[in-house]
């Protein structure tokens, strides 16, 4: 039976893992960005999703044979669009800085990825569930939690922007009118990953029919949703390799021996594993949120990404020289996100007792 409390806890583990995934990058300073990115992406979006599917889904080849081809293609294509969102996110950082870009993109992704599936899904088209879901007391509590999480994301982004300004970290190419549209595009396209998972639900069902555990069923989708994202990023990194002439770094670091390169690939593996684990725990968390308000999984995950990324920032002393105002706003934002998580979880719990049809 679904347990929203356990679901929220599993989502927090996934978000914590995702927030950790950039830490190993600090040890790969001799690599160009594209060398690191394609290496960790190969593990996170290609190798580990395939390995995870074969290890956790019984008779996975039979599952694929029983799955509709159009579902696999839709999930892959939507995953590729999500990959474009990740690349656009990186471009936005150049113009408005990390914190403001992160808050805008994640805020939009959280809102669209949570609410829009109640209006339209890739397999069913227009479903118009939004009024039914929010017409009851549990639904209204869930909606309040979703709105509260967006407020918390806004406060954390505001605090980060103030910190970057006070520390002189505002990008030299700062352009609000260029960076904000890029962040909006990034957030919109990043929300598409949730639709890639929705598109893969027939694959999920085929896995259940083959005897897969309910907690592991989403692992059957990841080779397609994540594979699409890998393809987009692979194409972009190949372009960067050709333009920057950095492809040789994958075989030998400048002035370094093979042993050091092996360490770099170990860091890429570690980073990719952290990234993959966010999906792994997301699937288990989603299964525990229940059918009635399971759509809240995406919003929970996005808000927890903001929460844990700022906790990591505090641990690594990124806020040490920030002004008192920015720290105060950050703490308010983090408290609001924690409160929103409790509110959404409580609404899910009530929804399990009085399901909406």
C-alpha positions in Angstrom: 0.0 0.0 0.0 1.2 3.5 -0.8 2.7 5.5 2.0 3.1 9.3 1.2 5.5 9.7 4.2 7.8 7.0 2.9 7.4 8.5 -0.6 8.5 11.9 0.5 11.5 10.4 2.3 12.5 8.5 -0.8 12.1 11.7 -2.9 14.4 13.5 -0.4 17.0 10.8 -0.9 16.8 11.1 -4.6 17.1 14.9 -4.4 20.0 14.6 -2.0 21.8 12.3 -4.4 21.1 14.7 -7.3 22.5 17.6 -5.3 25.6 15.6 -4.7 26.3 14.8 -8.3 28.4 18.0 -9.1 30.8 17.5 -6.2 33.1 15.1 -8.0 33.4 17.6 -10.8 35.6 19.7 -8.5 38.3 17.0 -8.8 38.4 17.1 -12.7 39.8 20.6 -13.3 42.0 19.6 -16.2 39.0 18.4 -18.2 37.1 20.8 -20.4 33.4 21.0 -19.5 32.4 18.9 -22.4 34.9 16.1 -21.5 33.5 15.9 -18.0 29.9 16.3 -19.1 29.8 13.5 -21.7 31.7 11.2 -19.4 29.3 11.5 -16.5 26.3 11.6 -18.8 27.3 8.3 -20.4 27.0 6.7 -16.9 24.0 8.6 -15.7 21.8 8.6 -18.8 23.0 5.5 -20.8 24.9 2.8 -19.0 23.3 2.9 -15.5 19.7 3.1 -16.7 20.2 0.1 -18.9 22.0 -1.9 -16.2 19.4 -0.8 -13.6 16.6 -2.0 -15.8 18.1 -5.4 -16.4 18.9 -5.9 -12.7 15.5 -4.8 -11.3 13.0 -5.7 -14.0 12.4 -9.5 -14.5 12.8 -10.7 -18.1 13.4 -7.2 -19.3 13.9 -8.2 -23.0 10.4 -9.8 -22.9 9.1 -6.6 -21.3 10.5 -4.6 -24.2 8.9 -7.1 -26.7 5.5 -6.6 -25.0 5.8 -2.8 -24.9 4.2 -0.6 -27.5 6.8 0.8 -29.9 5.1 4.2 -30.0 5.4 4.5 -26.2 9.1 3.8 -26.4 9.6 6.3 -29.1 7.5 9.0 -27.4 9.5 8.6 -24.1 12.8 8.8 -26.0 11.7 11.9 -28.0 10.5 13.7 -24.9 13.7 12.8 -23.1 15.6 14.3 -26.0 13.6 17.6 -25.5 14.4 17.5 -21.8 18.1 17.2 -22.8 17.8 20.5 -24.7 16.4 22.1 -21.6 19.5 21.1 -19.7 21.8 22.7 -22.3 19.7 25.9 -22.3 20.0 26.0 -18.5 23.8 26.1 -18.9 23.6 29.0 -21.3 21.3 30.9 -18.9 24.0 30.8 -16.2 26.3 32.9 -18.4 23.8 35.8 -18.4 22.1 35.9 -15.0 24.2 33.7 -12.8 23.6 30.3 -11.3 21.2 31.1 -8.4 18.7 33.2 -10.3 18.8 30.9 -13.3 18.3 27.9 -11.1 15.3 29.4 -9.2 13.5 30.5 -12.4 14.2 27.2 -14.3 13.4 24.9 -11.4 10.3 27.0 -10.4 8.9 26.8 -13.9 9.7 23.1 -14.1 8.1 22.4 -10.8 4.9 24.2 -11.7 4.5 23.0 -15.3 5.7 19.4 -14.5 3.2 19.1 -11.7 0.1 20.9 -12.9 0.1 20.4 -16.7 -0.2 16.6 -16.6 -3.6 17.2 -15.0 -4.6 18.9 -18.3 -2.7 16.9 -20.9 -0.7 13.7 -21.1 1.3 12.3 -24.0 -0.7 9.0 -24.1 -4.2 10.2 -23.4 -4.2 13.8 -24.8 -6.4 16.2 -22.9 -7.6 14.8 -19.6 -8.9 17.9 -17.7 -8.3 16.4 -14.2 -7.2 19.6 -12.6 -10.7 20.6 -11.2 -11.4 17.1 -9.9 -8.1 16.8 -8.1 -8.3 20.2 -6.4 -12.1 20.2 -5.6 -11.7 18.3 -2.3 -10.1 19.3 1.0 -7.0 17.0 0.4 -6.6 18.4 -3.1 -6.8 22.0 -1.8 -4.1 21.2 0.8 -1.9 19.7 -1.9 -2.4 22.8 -4.1 -1.5 25.0 -1.1 1.7 22.9 -0.7 2.6 23.2 -4.4 2.1 27.0 -4.3 4.1 27.2 -1.1 7.0 25.3 -2.6 7.1 27.8 -5.5 7.3 30.6 -3.0 10.2 28.8 -1.2 12.0 28.4 -4.6 11.6 32.1 -5.3 13.1 33.1 -1.9 16.1 30.7 -2.4 16.7 32.2 -5.8 16.4 35.7 -4.5 18.9 35.0 -1.8 21.3 33.4 -4.2 21.1 36.4 -6.6 21.9 38.7 -3.7 24.8 36.6 -2.6 26.3 36.5 -6.1 25.9 40.3 -6.4 27.6 40.9 -3.0 30.5 38.6 -3.8 31.0 39.9 -7.3 30.0 36.6 -8.9 27.6 38.3 -11.3 28.6 37.1 -14.8 30.6 39.5 -16.9 28.0 38.9 -19.7 25.1 39.8 -17.4 22.0 40.4 -19.4 18.6 40.1 -17.7 16.7 40.3 -21.0 18.8 37.5 -22.5 19.2 35.3 -19.4 15.6 35.2 -18.2 14.1 34.0 -21.5 16.8 31.3 -21.6 15.9 30.3 -18.0 12.2 30.2 -18.9 12.9 28.0 -21.9 15.2 25.7 -19.7 12.5 25.4 -17.1 9.8 24.6 -19.6 11.8 22.0 -21.5 13.1 20.4 -18.2 9.5 19.8 -17.2 9.2 17.7 -20.3 11.1 14.9 -18.5 8.0 14.2 -16.4 6.1 13.8 -19.7 8.7 11.4 -20.9 8.0 9.3 -17.8 4.2 9.6 -18.4 4.7 8.5 -22.1 6.5 5.4 -20.8 3.7 4.2 -18.6 2.8 1.3 -21.0 6.4 0.1 -20.6 5.8 0.3 -16.9 2.7 -1.7 -17.1 4.4 -4.4 -19.2 7.0 -4.6 -16.5 4.3 -5.1 -13.8 2.7 -7.8 -16.0 6.1 -9.5 -16.1 6.3 -9.6 -12.3 8.3 -6.4 -11.6 8.0 -4.9 -8.1 5.8 -1.9 -8.0 8.6 0.2 -6.5 10.9 -0.7 -9.3 8.5 -0.5 -12.3 9.7 3.0 -13.4 13.2 1.6 -14.0 11.8 0.0 -17.2 11.3 3.5 -18.7 14.6 5.1 -17.9 16.6 3.5 -20.8 14.3 5.5 -23.1 13.6 8.7 -21.3 17.3 9.1 -20.2 18.5 7.7 -23.5 16.8 10.6 -25.3 18.5 13.1 -23.0 21.9 11.4 -23.6 21.5 11.6 -27.4 20.9 15.4 -27.2 23.9 16.0 -24.9 26.1 13.7 -26.9 25.5 15.6 -30.1 26.2 18.9 -28.3 29.4 17.6 -26.7 30.7 16.3 -30.0 30.1 19.7 -31.5 32.1 21.3 -28.6 34.9 18.7 -29.0 35.2 19.7 -32.7 35.1 23.4 -32.0 37.4 23.5 -29.0 39.6 20.6 -30.1 39.3 18.9 -26.7 38.3 15.4 -27.7 41.8 14.1 -27.0 41.2 14.7 -23.3 39.1 11.6 -23.2 42.3 9.6 -23.9 45.0 11.6 -22.3 45.0 14.6 -20.0 47.4 17.5 -20.8 50.8 16.7 -19.3 49.3 13.8 -17.2 49.7 10.0 -17.3 47.0 7.3 -17.6 46.6 6.9 -13.9 45.3 10.4 -13.4 42.9 9.9 -16.3 41.5 6.8 -14.6 40.8 8.9 -11.6 38.9 11.4 -13.7 36.7 8.6 -15.1 36.2 7.3 -11.5 34.9 10.8 -10.6 32.7 10.8 -13.7 31.3 7.4 -12.7 30.7 8.7 -9.2 28.9 11.8 -10.5 26.9 9.7 -12.9 25.9 7.3 -10.2 24.7 10.2 -8.0 22.7 11.5 -10.9 21.2 8.1 -11.7 20.2 7.5 -8.1 17.9 10.5 -8.2 15.9 8.7 -10.8 16.1 5.4 -9.0 14.7 6.9 -5.8 12.3 9.1 -7.7 10.6 6.0 -9.1 10.2 4.4 -5.6 9.1 7.7 -4.1 6.5 8.2 -6.8 5.1 4.7 -6.3 4.5 5.6 -2.6 2.8 8.9 -3.2 -0.3 6.9 -4.4 -2.6 7.2 -7.4 -4.8 10.1 -6.2 -2.1 12.8 -5.8 0.9 11.0 -7.2 1.4 13.9 -9.7 2.9 15.9 -6.8 6.1 13.8 -7.1 7.6 16.2 -9.7 7.0 19.3 -7.6 8.3 17.6 -4.5 11.5 16.6 -6.2 12.1 20.0 -7.7 11.7 21.8 -4.4 13.9 19.3 -2.6 16.6 19.9 -5.3 16.6 23.5 -4.3 16.7 22.7 -0.6 19.6 20.2 -0.7 21.6 22.2 -3.3 21.6 25.1 -0.9 22.4 22.9 2.1 25.4 21.7 0.1 26.3 25.3 -0.7 26.3 26.0 3.0 28.4 23.0 3.9 31.0 24.0 1.2 31.0 27.5 2.6 29.6 29.1 -0.5 27.5 31.4 1.8 30.3 32.2 4.2 30.9 35.7 2.9 27.3 36.4 1.9 25.5 39.3 3.6 23.1 38.9 6.5 20.1 39.7 4.3 20.8 37.1 1.7 21.4 34.4 4.4 18.2 35.4 6.2 16.2 35.2 2.9 17.8 31.8 2.2 16.8 30.4 5.6 13.3 31.7 5.1 13.1 30.0 1.7 14.5 26.7 3.0 12.0 26.7 5.8 9.1 27.4 3.4 10.2 24.5 1.2 10.4 22.2 4.3 6.9 23.4 5.2 5.6 22.8 1.7 6.9 19.3 1.7 5.0 18.6 4.9 1.8 20.1 3.6 2.0 18.2 0.3 2.7 14.9 2.2 -0.2 15.5 4.5 -2.5 16.3 1.6 -1.4 13.0 -0.1 -2.0 11.2 3.1 -5.6 12.5 3.4 -6.1 11.8 -0.3 -5.2 8.1 0.3 -8.0 8.0 2.9 -10.6 9.7 0.6 -9.5 9.0 -3.0 -10.7 11.1 -5.9 -12.3 9.3 -8.9 
